[in-house]
């Protein structure tokens, strides 16, 4: 369970609190889909996408809103370009953005540079997807800002 006590520092809890303030009394729901930097958590991840939705109920008691909600999160990332070489050289780590002609074999002279660039920046490894899902229960009370 996540408490709403520190909601201003957490974007999802802030979104829950704002939605509850709009509804005041009854059910509410919302969703998000954003890219975030995870460099502070792991320099190997860099940027990744977190999306999700929440639903809950809010009950007003005088100037206090009592909130109960559940949030469902999904995390998406492709682990690629571990040293961020492509990111620095061409502005993206995505393999699809390397100027590579997929209609020709990799050993074609027009593709050799791109093929070597891709292999070198992967350190001969294979990119892979990182996906995760989790749920949280959110409970707490906040002051109704209208009063």
Z-matrix of the N, CA and C atoms (Angstrom, degrees):
N
C 1 1.452
C 2 1.528 1 108.84
N 3 1.298 2 115.20 1 140.30
C 4 1.460 3 121.99 2 177.14
C 5 1.524 4 108.35 3 -110.02
N 6 1.305 5 116.10 4 131.24
C 7 1.454 6 121.67 5 177.70
C 8 1.524 7 109.55 6 -86.25
N 9 1.295 8 115.85 7 148.97
C 10 1.465 9 120.61 8 178.34
C 11 1.527 10 112.52 9 -82.68
N 12 1.325 11 118.78 10 3.64
C 13 1.466 12 121.36 11 -175.08
C 14 1.523 13 112.90 12 -56.90
N 15 1.302 14 117.79 13 -37.26
C 16 1.466 15 120.45 14 -177.31
C 17 1.531 16 111.26 15 -112.57
N 18 1.308 17 116.76 16 38.24
C 19 1.454 18 120.36 17 -172.71
C 20 1.527 19 114.13 18 -63.75
N 21 1.316 20 118.96 19 -26.69
C 22 1.468 21 120.11 20 -176.47
C 23 1.521 22 112.22 21 -67.02
N 24 1.346 23 118.59 22 -23.46
C 25 1.458 24 121.74 23 -179.55
C 26 1.525 25 112.56 24 -91.72
N 27 1.323 26 117.89 25 -5.82
C 28 1.455 27 122.09 26 -177.41
C 29 1.523 28 108.55 27 -119.15
N 30 1.333 29 116.63 28 121.29
C 31 1.467 30 120.14 29 -173.74
C 32 1.523 31 112.92 30 -62.76
N 33 1.330 32 117.80 31 -39.95
C 34 1.466 33 119.97 32 -179.47
C 35 1.523 34 110.22 33 -68.98
N 36 1.329 35 117.49 34 -45.74
C 37 1.466 36 119.58 35 178.69
C 38 1.525 37 111.23 36 -62.74
N 39 1.314 38 117.01 37 -36.54
C 40 1.457 39 121.48 38 176.42
C 41 1.530 40 110.05 39 -63.39
N 42 1.342 41 116.05 40 -40.73
C 43 1.462 42 120.69 41 178.85
C 44 1.537 43 110.00 42 -65.70
N 45 1.339 44 117.56 43 -40.79
C 46 1.464 45 121.83 44 176.80
C 47 1.531 46 109.69 45 -61.54
N 48 1.322 47 117.23 46 -47.68
C 49 1.467 48 121.34 47 -179.24
C 50 1.528 49 111.35 48 -61.43
N 51 1.322 50 117.23 49 -43.86
C 52 1.469 51 120.44 50 179.52
C 53 1.523 52 111.57 51 -64.22
N 54 1.329 53 116.84 52 -40.82
C 55 1.465 54 120.27 53 179.55
C 56 1.533 55 109.94 54 -66.26
N 57 1.331 56 117.11 55 -41.32
C 58 1.468 57 120.89 56 178.42
C 59 1.527 58 110.87 57 -62.51
N 60 1.318 59 116.84 58 -38.33
C 61 1.474 60 120.12 59 178.32
C 62 1.527 61 111.37 60 -65.50
N 63 1.327 62 116.94 61 -33.43
C 64 1.470 63 119.72 62 177.75
C 65 1.527 64 111.15 63 -70.42
N 66 1.321 65 117.10 64 -41.91
C 67 1.467 66 122.27 65 -175.22
C 68 1.534 67 111.49 66 -78.14
N 69 1.328 68 117.09 67 -40.50
C 70 1.466 69 125.09 68 179.07
C 71 1.533 70 114.03 69 71.77
N 72 1.316 71 118.00 70 -45.71
C 73 1.459 72 120.98 71 -175.92
C 74 1.523 73 108.89 72 -154.81
N 75 1.336 74 117.29 73 111.72
C 76 1.457 75 120.47 74 178.53
C 77 1.522 76 112.25 75 129.58
N 78 1.335 77 115.77 76 -168.32
C 79 1.469 78 119.91 77 -177.48
C 80 1.531 79 112.14 78 -78.56
N 81 1.325 80 115.50 79 153.85
C 82 1.469 81 120.85 80 175.63
C 83 1.527 82 109.07 81 -148.65
N 84 1.330 83 115.13 82 159.09
C 85 1.463 84 121.63 83 178.77
C 86 1.519 85 109.17 84 -155.64
N 87 1.318 86 116.56 85 155.95
C 88 1.466 87 121.52 86 175.75
C 89 1.524 88 108.07 87 -166.32
N 90 1.328 89 116.20 88 171.79
C 91 1.465 90 120.44 89 -179.70
C 92 1.522 91 109.63 90 -145.51
N 93 1.337 92 115.96 91 169.72
C 94 1.461 93 122.47 92 178.54
C 95 1.519 94 108.73 93 -151.19
N 96 1.323 95 115.43 94 158.70
C 97 1.466 96 123.17 95 176.55
C 98 1.524 97 106.24 96 -156.79
N 99 1.332 98 117.02 97 102.59
C 100 1.463 99 121.01 98 -174.84
C 101 1.521 100 111.49 99 -140.36
N 102 1.313 101 114.60 100 156.97
C 103 1.463 102 120.83 101 171.75
C 104 1.523 103 108.19 102 -97.26
N 105 1.320 104 115.11 103 140.39
C 106 1.456 105 121.29 104 -178.95
C 107 1.519 106 109.65 105 -133.34
N 108 1.301 107 116.52 106 152.36
C 109 1.459 108 121.42 107 173.50
C 110 1.525 109 108.32 108 -85.19
N 111 1.323 110 115.68 109 128.52
C 112 1.459 111 121.45 110 177.11
C 113 1.523 112 110.70 111 -110.31
N 114 1.321 113 116.77 112 16.81
C 115 1.468 114 121.63 113 -177.26
C 116 1.522 115 112.84 114 -58.04
N 117 1.321 116 117.47 115 -35.07
C 118 1.464 117 119.93 116 179.71
C 119 1.527 118 111.39 117 -69.58
N 120 1.325 119 116.78 118 -27.95
C 121 1.460 120 121.61 119 179.28
C 122 1.522 121 110.25 120 -84.60
N 123 1.338 122 115.76 121 -46.37
C 124 1.464 123 121.36 122 -180.00
C 125 1.522 124 108.86 123 -151.27
N 126 1.319 125 118.38 124 116.46
C 127 1.466 126 119.77 125 -179.66
C 128 1.525 127 112.45 126 -64.69
N 129 1.317 128 117.42 127 -16.94
C 130 1.467 129 120.31 128 -179.37
C 131 1.517 130 111.62 129 -80.53
N 132 1.310 131 118.02 130 -23.35
C 133 1.463 132 119.60 131 -179.52
C 134 1.520 133 110.55 132 -82.13
N 135 1.305 134 119.15 133 -46.42
C 136 1.464 135 120.51 134 -177.81
C 137 1.512 136 109.93 135 71.05
N 138 1.343 137 117.20 136 -119.52
C 139 1.456 138 121.78 137 -179.77
C 140 1.517 139 111.10 138 -97.70
N 141 1.334 140 116.54 139 146.49
C 142 1.459 141 122.05 140 177.97
C 143 1.524 142 107.95 141 -151.60
N 144 1.322 143 115.59 142 167.04
C 145 1.457 144 121.42 143 -178.70
C 146 1.520 145 110.10 144 -106.50
N 147 1.319 146 115.44 145 133.68
C 148 1.460 147 121.60 146 171.91
C 149 1.520 148 106.55 147 -123.46
N 150 1.322 149 114.73 148 127.44
C 151 1.461 150 119.18 149 176.11
C 152 1.519 151 107.93 150 -131.39
N 153 1.310 152 115.50 151 163.38
C 154 1.447 153 118.66 152 178.46
C 155 1.507 154 112.20 153 174.09
N 156 1.310 155 113.82 154 -174.12
C 157 1.460 156 119.48 155 176.72
C 158 1.524 157 108.75 156 -149.82
N 159 1.313 158 114.40 157 160.95
C 160 1.452 159 119.52 158 176.67
C 161 1.511 160 108.82 159 -136.13
N 162 1.317 161 115.00 160 155.61
C 163 1.457 162 121.29 161 174.38
C 164 1.518 163 107.33 162 -146.54
N 165 1.305 164 115.06 163 150.48
C 166 1.450 165 118.41 164 -178.71
C 167 1.511 166 111.83 165 -175.21
N 168 1.314 167 113.88 166 -168.10
C 169 1.460 168 120.29 167 177.78
C 170 1.526 169 108.89 168 -132.58
N 171 1.300 170 114.05 169 152.28
C 172 1.458 171 120.83 170 176.39
C 173 1.526 172 107.78 171 -129.58
N 174 1.317 173 115.71 172 139.81
C 175 1.456 174 121.69 173 178.27
C 176 1.520 175 107.63 174 -128.28
N 177 1.328 176 115.50 175 130.39
C 178 1.463 177 119.89 176 -178.73
C 179 1.523 178 110.00 177 -93.27
N 180 1.330 179 115.80 178 130.69
C 181 1.460 180 122.70 179 175.61
C 182 1.529 181 106.71 180 -130.26
N 183 1.320 182 116.45 181 100.18
C 184 1.464 183 123.71 182 -172.92
C 185 1.526 184 109.44 183 59.87
N 186 1.332 185 117.72 184 -116.13
C 187 1.471 186 118.61 185 -179.42
C 188 1.536 187 111.68 186 -105.66
N 189 1.338 188 116.52 187 20.67
C 190 1.465 189 121.59 188 -179.97
C 191 1.527 190 109.48 189 -116.47
N 192 1.326 191 115.54 190 137.36
C 193 1.461 192 121.86 191 175.52
C 194 1.525 193 108.39 192 -105.12
N 195 1.324 194 116.38 193 122.64
C 196 1.468 195 122.26 194 179.81
C 197 1.529 196 106.98 195 -99.76
N 198 1.327 197 115.46 196 122.00
C 199 1.464 198 121.33 197 -170.20
C 200 1.523 199 110.90 198 -118.29
N 201 1.325 200 115.48 199 134.77
C 202 1.464 201 123.05 200 168.99
C 203 1.521 202 106.36 201 -131.89
N 204 1.330 203 116.56 202 126.21
C 205 1.465 204 120.02 203 -177.39
C 206 1.525 205 110.35 204 -150.50
N 207 1.314 206 115.10 205 165.24
C 208 1.462 207 122.63 206 172.81
C 209 1.519 208 107.72 207 -129.15
N 210 1.320 209 115.48 208 136.07
C 211 1.469 210 120.92 209 177.46
C 212 1.522 211 108.62 210 -117.84
N 213 1.326 212 115.10 211 139.49
C 214 1.465 213 121.62 212 176.85
C 215 1.516 214 107.42 213 -118.83
N 216 1.330 215 116.02 214 126.28
C 217 1.458 216 123.16 215 -175.78
C 218 1.524 217 110.30 216 -113.33
N 219 1.345 218 115.68 217 149.34
C 220 1.460 219 122.43 218 170.18
C 221 1.523 220 107.75 219 -133.55
N 222 1.327 221 115.96 220 135.75
C 223 1.464 222 123.65 221 -178.97
C 224 1.519 223 107.93 222 -115.04
N 225 1.351 224 116.84 223 133.48
C 226 1.462 225 122.10 224 179.59
C 227 1.522 226 109.74 225 -134.08
N 228 1.312 227 116.13 226 134.04
C 229 1.459 228 120.71 227 173.19
C 230 1.518 229 108.34 228 -158.24
N 231 1.309 230 115.96 229 152.59
C 232 1.456 231 121.70 230 170.30
C 233 1.514 232 106.38 231 -110.60
N 234 1.338 233 115.86 232 118.31
C 235 1.459 234 119.55 233 178.27
C 236 1.522 235 107.48 234 -79.82
N 237 1.304 236 115.61 235 108.43
C 238 1.460 237 122.33 236 -175.99
C 239 1.523 238 108.05 237 -154.25
N 240 1.319 239 116.65 238 161.12
C 241 1.466 240 120.95 239 177.24
C 242 1.535 241 111.18 240 50.44
N 243 1.353 242 118.09 241 59.35
C 244 1.464 243 120.73 242 -171.82
C 245 1.527 244 115.65 243 -59.17
N 246 1.312 245 118.74 244 -26.31
C 247 1.468 246 120.25 245 178.86
C 248 1.530 247 112.05 246 -99.55
N 249 1.340 248 116.88 247 7.55
C 250 1.473 249 123.49 248 179.28
C 251 1.531 250 112.70 249 59.28
N 252 1.310 251 117.78 250 29.92
C 253 1.468 252 121.03 251 179.26
C 254 1.522 253 110.36 252 -66.52
N 255 1.347 254 117.51 253 -48.85
C 256 1.474 255 119.79 254 178.57
C 257 1.519 256 110.62 255 -62.72
N 258 1.323 257 116.10 256 -39.78
C 259 1.464 258 120.03 257 179.04
C 260 1.524 259 110.53 258 -55.83
N 261 1.323 260 117.67 259 -43.45
C 262 1.469 261 121.55 260 -178.52
C 263 1.529 262 112.49 261 -77.38
N 264 1.334 263 117.54 262 -34.52
C 265 1.475 264 120.26 263 -175.84
C 266 1.524 265 113.16 264 -81.66
N 267 1.353 266 116.74 265 -44.24
C 268 1.471 267 118.65 266 -174.90
C 269 1.527 268 112.97 267 -119.69
N 270 1.345 269 117.58 268 3.26
C 271 1.458 270 120.52 269 174.15
C 272 1.513 271 115.08 270 87.37
N 273 1.325 272 118.40 271 2.20
C 274 1.459 273 121.91 272 178.51
C 275 1.516 274 109.45 273 -153.61
N 276 1.326 275 115.69 274 152.29
C 277 1.460 276 120.32 275 175.84
C 278 1.517 277 111.74 276 -95.00
N 279 1.326 278 117.72 277 -9.59
C 280 1.466 279 121.38 278 -174.89
C 281 1.523 280 111.65 279 -65.21
N 282 1.332 281 115.46 280 128.32
C 283 1.464 282 119.99 281 177.80
C 284 1.525 283 111.29 282 -61.82
N 285 1.326 284 116.57 283 -34.45
C 286 1.470 285 120.20 284 -177.55
C 287 1.527 286 112.03 285 -63.52
N 288 1.325 287 117.60 286 -19.37
C 289 1.464 288 120.72 287 -178.27
C 290 1.524 289 114.03 288 -91.25
N 291 1.331 290 116.98 289 -0.22
C 292 1.466 291 119.53 290 174.71
C 293 1.523 292 107.06 291 -74.32
N 294 1.333 293 118.66 292 133.62
C 295 1.471 294 120.33 293 -179.03
C 296 1.531 295 110.55 294 -67.81
N 297 1.338 296 115.51 295 86.89
C 298 1.462 297 122.95 296 -174.46
C 299 1.516 298 108.13 297 -127.85
N 300 1.309 299 117.88 298 130.21
C 301 1.464 300 122.31 299 179.68
C 302 1.527 301 108.66 300 -91.06
N 303 1.325 302 116.69 301 100.09
C 304 1.462 303 120.97 302 -176.67
C 305 1.527 304 112.93 303 -71.51
N 306 1.325 305 118.01 304 -10.77
C 307 1.464 306 119.99 305 177.57
C 308 1.524 307 111.46 306 -78.57
N 309 1.325 308 117.69 307 -10.09
C 310 1.466 309 122.03 308 -179.70
C 311 1.528 310 109.31 309 -115.79
N 312 1.341 311 117.53 310 151.54
C 313 1.465 312 119.40 311 177.06
C 314 1.525 313 110.99 312 -63.09
N 315 1.335 314 116.11 313 154.36
C 316 1.465 315 120.29 314 -175.67
C 317 1.510 316 112.26 315 -60.00
N 318 1.333 317 118.25 316 -29.90
C 319 1.464 318 120.76 317 -176.81
C 320 1.521 319 113.18 318 -81.31
N 321 1.351 320 117.00 319 -3.00
C 322 1.461 321 120.69 320 175.80
C 323 1.527 322 108.37 321 -60.04
N 324 1.354 323 118.23 322 135.81
C 325 1.470 324 120.07 323 -177.54
C 326 1.532 325 114.15 324 -51.19
N 327 1.326 326 118.05 325 -32.72
C 328 1.464 327 120.41 326 179.25
C 329 1.521 328 113.09 327 -71.39
N 330 1.327 329 116.50 328 -18.21
C 331 1.463 330 120.88 329 -177.07
C 332 1.520 331 113.90 330 -105.88
N 333 1.318 332 117.54 331 -13.42
C 334 1.462 333 119.79 332 -174.28
C 335 1.527 334 113.03 333 -58.06
N 336 1.315 335 117.01 334 -45.80
C 337 1.466 336 119.82 335 -179.20
C 338 1.516 337 111.32 336 -60.28
N 339 1.344 338 116.48 337 -45.26
C 340 1.462 339 120.44 338 179.93
C 341 1.523 340 111.04 339 -66.09
N 342 1.334 341 116.86 340 -40.61
C 343 1.469 342 120.39 341 179.81
C 344 1.526 343 110.77 342 -63.85
N 345 1.316 344 116.95 343 -44.92
C 346 1.467 345 119.94 344 178.47
C 347 1.534 346 111.28 345 -66.31
N 348 1.332 347 115.98 346 -39.35
C 349 1.466 348 120.27 347 178.51
C 350 1.533 349 109.93 348 -60.58
N 351 1.340 350 116.63 349 -45.63
C 352 1.466 351 120.74 350 179.44
C 353 1.523 352 110.66 351 -62.52
N 354 1.336 353 116.90 352 -47.71
C 355 1.469 354 120.61 353 -178.47
C 356 1.530 355 111.25 354 -64.72
N 357 1.314 356 116.28 355 -43.15
C 358 1.468 357 119.61 356 -178.67
C 359 1.529 358 112.14 357 -64.49
N 360 1.323 359 116.72 358 -39.90
C 361 1.465 360 119.11 359 -177.38
C 362 1.523 361 111.94 360 -77.49
N 363 1.318 362 117.65 361 -16.38
C 364 1.467 363 121.55 362 173.74
C 365 1.525 364 110.64 363 -91.37
N 366 1.331 365 117.03 364 -3.68
C 367 1.465 366 122.14 365 -175.59
C 368 1.526 367 110.54 366 54.18
N 369 1.352 368 114.03 367 38.71
C 370 1.462 369 124.56 368 179.73
C 371 1.527 370 112.82 369 63.74
N 372 1.323 371 117.25 370 15.02
C 373 1.462 372 121.19 371 176.19
C 374 1.517 373 110.77 372 -90.02
N 375 1.294 374 116.40 373 -178.48
C 376 1.457 375 122.59 374 -179.34
C 377 1.525 376 109.14 375 -117.31
N 378 1.330 377 117.70 376 126.31
C 379 1.470 378 119.52 377 176.24
C 380 1.534 379 110.19 378 -61.66
N 381 1.312 380 116.78 379 149.09
C 382 1.459 381 119.47 380 177.03
C 383 1.521 382 109.96 381 -145.30
N 384 1.324 383 113.31 382 157.29
C 385 1.458 384 121.15 383 -178.34
C 386 1.527 385 110.03 384 -85.82
N 387 1.320 386 115.61 385 140.69
C 388 1.461 387 122.32 386 172.77
C 389 1.528 388 106.06 387 -117.17
N 390 1.314 389 116.61 388 120.38
C 391 1.457 390 121.54 389 -179.85
C 392 1.518 391 108.99 390 -132.83
N 393 1.296 392 116.17 391 144.43
C 394 1.454 393 119.89 392 176.54
C 395 1.515 394 111.03 393 -153.28
N 396 1.320 395 115.67 394 154.39
C 397 1.464 396 121.94 395 177.60
C 398 1.517 397 108.12 396 -135.49
N 399 1.312 398 116.10 397 144.91
C 400 1.450 399 120.27 398 173.83
C 401 1.515 400 109.25 399 -157.08
N 402 1.318 401 115.23 400 161.40
C 403 1.462 402 122.68 401 -178.98
C 404 1.522 403 109.07 402 -123.81
N 405 1.312 404 115.70 403 150.47
C 406 1.460 405 120.48 404 173.00
C 407 1.519 406 109.53 405 -135.52
N 408 1.304 407 114.56 406 149.23
C 409 1.454 408 121.27 407 173.62
C 410 1.523 409 106.57 408 -101.82
N 411 1.311 410 116.35 409 134.30
C 412 1.465 411 121.57 410 -176.74
C 413 1.529 412 108.22 411 -120.55
N 414 1.318 413 115.92 412 123.29
C 415 1.461 414 120.34 413 178.38
C 416 1.520 415 109.44 414 -137.80
N 417 1.303 416 115.27 415 146.66
C 418 1.451 417 118.37 416 176.20
C 419 1.509 418 111.91 417 162.48
N 420 1.300 419 114.72 418 -176.16
C 421 1.458 420 120.01 419 177.75
C 422 1.523 421 108.45 420 -135.54
N 423 1.314 422 114.11 421 147.70
C 424 1.459 423 121.44 422 178.98
C 425 1.527 424 108.40 423 -136.72
N 426 1.290 425 114.68 424 158.99
C 427 1.462 426 119.89 425 176.52
C 428 1.532 427 108.50 426 -76.05
N 429 1.328 428 115.22 427 138.36
C 430 1.461 429 119.97 428 175.15
C 431 1.522 430 107.51 429 -75.41
N 432 1.307 431 117.03 430 119.76
C 433 1.469 432 121.21 431 -174.02
C 434 1.523 433 113.47 432 -70.29
N 435 1.333 434 117.91 433 -14.72
C 436 1.463 435 119.94 434 -179.04
C 437 1.529 436 112.49 435 -77.89
N 438 1.325 437 116.53 436 -10.56
C 439 1.476 438 118.01 437 -176.37
C 440 1.497 439 111.53 438 -117.93
